[in-house]
Amino acid sequence: MESWRSRSGGQGATRQTTLATSGFDRYSKPTRRAAFLAEMDRVVPWKQLCALIDPFYPKPGKGRSPVGLEGMLRIYFLQ
């Protein structure tokens, strides 16, 4: 008995194009969250801030590994 995959050339079913995958999302209004994060990226000098704090931030070693510095700073600034 032949399976449906072997009858369709072994590729499986083709995916249907939706509005989200066809590029319609470029016309949507940015959310408040996206606008806030873009503004935060524009205002905060992340590279300089990370370079300033990096010598004092915990390094991975024995025990629990620390969270990445830039991720921790972003979470801290969101609070």
N, C-alpha and C positions, 0 to 999 in steps of 0.2 A: 504494500500500500504506500502510495506516495504522499509525503507531507506537503503542506501548503508552501513551505519555504523552498522546497526543491522545485515546485512548479513555477514559482515566481523568479527563478534564476538564482536562488540562494541568498538574495540580498535582504529578504524580509519585506515587510510592507513599507511603501513609501509614506513619508509624513506629509500631512496636509498643511498647506500654508495658511496661517492665521493672520489676523490683523496685527498682532503683536510682533510676529516674525517678518512681516512684509515691510517694515519700516514706518508703520503708522504711529509708532510711539514718539517719533521726533516732533509731532504736532501737539503733544500733550503738554499741559502746564506743569512746570516743576513743582513738586510738593514742598511744603514748608520745611520738611526735614532735609530734603536735597538742597534747598536754597540756604538753609542754616549751615549745613556742612560745607558748601561751596564758599560761603562767606568766611567761615572759620579757617578754611585752607588759605584764603586770600589774605586774611589779617594776621594770623599767627605764623611767625618765622620758624617752622618746625626744625629745619636743619640746624640753625644756630642754637635753638633751645636744646636740642638733643646733644649737640657738641658741648654745650655748657654743663649739662647734667651728667653726661656719660662717665666721666672719671669717678664720680661718687655713687653711681648706680650699682647695685649688687651684680656680681658676675656669676655665671653658672659654675658650680663646683659641687661640693658635698651638700646633700640635702635637697630641698625642693628648688627646682629651677625657676628663676624669676621671669616675670612676664616681660615681653619686649618693651623697650623704653618708649618708643614712639606710640605704641598702642596704649601704654599706661598713661602717658601724658594726654592723649586724646580723650580717654575715659575720664581723667581727672578734670579736664577743661569742660567736658559735657555736664559734669555734675555742678 
